[in-house]
Amino acid sequence: MAKRQTKAAAQYNESKVQPLFPNAGWDPLGEERREQSYLRKVKPMSPGQKELMEAIASHNLTLALGPAGTGKTYLAITSAVEALEEGRIDRIVLSRPAIEAGESIGYLPGDMNEKMAPFLRPLYDALNDRLGGKRLKQLMMEGAIEIAPVGFMRGRTLNNAFVVIDEAQNCTYAQIKMLLTRLGWHSTMVLTGDPDQSDLLNGLSGLADIAHRLEAVDGIAVVRLSDKDIVRHPLVASMLTVL
């Protein structure tokens, strides 16, 4: 009886760690599962991600366009953290438009950081993944990591900084133009977004137009990721091909 229970328990434990899609390629629950704080260097998972990482490393301004799950935000944050930790910049500036995805959550209490926190959650998640919670809080208290809503960026010049503009498809042409002209000396700026998932009214998003115009400008990289670069659940790529 005891042997039978032991065998059943072993089979159950083994079944729990089997990937849902064994032939789907990369599996986040497989051998790569580990504490993220110990993962010192992020490696690209696709040719598109490799192109994006190389573009960020070699250009002061990069536009990353692509569908959800392609790692645009995560790779931008990773590059920003590496630049800060290596002393190549003095601070990281994060900006994201405060646009709800089809529903209103009403007025939010608190100061600017608290009001912006729900919209910046994806950026916090990536920062926490790369730095750890304690280090992240310390850098934010020191001002080395700054939250700057899009509406508060006008008139600034960002020197010695790594600037990440996330969800840029929810910015108008005028807003993106204003953000791009904030770039100062010894700074890097990365805009990320998916032109096909704008929460603005039709025709208001300026990301696709801006990217098309800047592709002809020397010194600026425009990287277009596709569903082949998606590293989320395999079903995400399958859904986006039909939705």
N, C-alpha and C positions, 0 to 999 in steps of 0.2 A: 504493500500500500504506500509506504514512504517513498520507494523508488518511483512508483507511478506518479506521485505528486511532484517529485523533483524533476522528472522528465517533462511533465506538463508545464511546470513553471519555467523551465529552460526554453521550451518551445514558445511560450507566451512572450518571454523577454526578447527572444530572437525576432519574433514577428513585429515587435514594437519599433525596432530600429530599421526595418526594411523600408526603402524609399517607395513612395506611392507610384512613381513612374520610373522603374528601374532602367529603362532605355532612353530616358529623356536627356541624358548628358549630365551637365553640372547639377549637383544635388547638395543644397545647403545643409542637409541633415546627414550627409555622408562623412567622409574622412576629413573634410574641411571644417567640421564643426569644432569650435574652440572659443576660448575667451577672446573677444576682439581686442582687448587691451594688449594681448601678447602678439598680435599680428602687426608687426612693425611696418612692413611695406605692403601696399596694395598692388596687386598685379591685375592687368586687364584680362577680362574673361572673353573678349571677342576682338576681332580686327578693328571694329569701330571704336571700342573703348581704348584700344592702344593708340589709335589715331588721335583721339581726344586728349589723352594724357600727354602725348608728344606735343600736341598743339599748345596746350596750357604751359608746358615747360619752355617753349620756344617763342611764345608770343605774349605781348602785353595785353592784348585784347582777344578773347575767344568767345564765339557764340556757339553754344551746343544745343542743337535742335534734334528732337526725337521723341518717340512715344514714351509712355510711362514704363518704368522698370528697366531702362537702359543704363542707369547709373550716372546720369548727368549731374545731379546734385551731389551725390556721394563722392564722385571723383573730383568735383570742384572743391568740396570741403576738404577732402584728403590732401589735395595740392596746397590749399591754404594753410592747413595745419603743419605740413612739412616745411613750408616756407617760413612760418612763424617759429617753429622749433629750431630751425637751422639758422635763425637770425637774419634771414634775407629781407624781412619786412618787420615793421614795428607793431602792426595790428591787423586784425581781420575785421572787415566791415560787411555785415550781412544785411541784405535788403530784400523785401518781398512785398508785393502789393496786397493790401488788406481787402481781398475780394472773396466773398463767400461762394462756395461751389453750388449755386442754385438755391440756397436757402439762407434766410437771415437769422443770425443768432442774437440779434438785439444789441443794446449798448452793454459794453463790458466794463466792469469796475477796475480800479487800480490805476497805477501810473502807466507811462507809455510802454515800458517793458512788459508789464502784466497784460495790457490790452493787446499787444502784438504777439504774445506768447502762443495763442492757439494757431495763428497763421504761420509762425516760425517753427512749429513743432518738428517738421521734417528736418530743418537745419539743426535744431537742438539734438535730434536723434543721431544725426551723422557726426556732430561734434562730440557728443557723449561717447559714441562708438570709437572715435579716434583718440580722445583725450582721457576719458573717464570722468565721472561726475565731479569728483573733488577738484581735479585740475581745471575742469571747465568753469566751475564756480569761481575759482581763484583768478583765472584770467579775465573773467567778466568783471569781477570786482576791481581789478587793476586797470580795466579799460583796454586791455589788449584784444578783447573781442567785443565789438560794438554792434548794437542793433540799431539800424537806421531805416525807418519806414520810408517808402518811396517819396511820400509827400514832404519829408523833411530833408531831402538831399539837395534841393535847389540852393545854389550859391556856394556850395562847398568845393574845395579842391583836396582830393585825397592823395597825399604823398606817402611814400613808404608803406603802402597798404596792399592787402589782397582783398579785392571787393568781389563778392558773389551776389549777383542779382538773380534770384530764383523765381520761377513761375512768370517769366517775362512775357509770356503770351497774354497775360492779364494787364499789360501796360499798353497805353496808347502810343502812337508814333511820337507824339510830343514828349511823353514821359520817358521813353527809351532814349530819345535824342538828348534830353536833359541829363539822364543818368550816364550816358557815354561820355559826355563832356565834363564829368566830374574827375576823370582819370588824371592823376598827377604824376610827378616824377617818381621813378623807381617803384612803380605800382603795377599790379596785374589785376585785370578785371575779367570775370567770366559771367556771361549771361546764359541762363539755361531756360528752356521752355519747350512746349509742344504746341506749335501753331494750330493743330487740329483739336485742342482741348481748351480753348479760350472760354472764360466765363463772362466775357464782355458781349455786348450786342454785336451782331454780325457787322463786319467792316470796321470795327473800332480798334481791334488789336493791331499793333504796329510791328510785331516781331518778324513776320514773314517778309514784309516789305523792307524793313531795315536790313535783315540778313541778305536779301537779294542785292541790295545796293552796296553793302560792305564787302561782298565776295570779290569785287573788282579792286579793292583797296589793298595795296601792299602792306604787309606787317600785321594784318588782321586775319585770323583764322575763323572760318565758318565750317563747323563739323556737323554733318547730318547723319544721325544714327537711325537705324531701322529696326524692324521687329526681330531681325537676326541678332541684335545686340541685347535683347531683353534677358535679364538674369533673374527675374522673379519666377514664380510658379510657372511651369510649362504652359498652363492653360491661358496665361495672360497673353502670350504671343498668339495663341490660336484664336482667342476672342478678338484681339485687335485687328486681325485680318478680315473679320466678317462684320464687325460693328462699325 
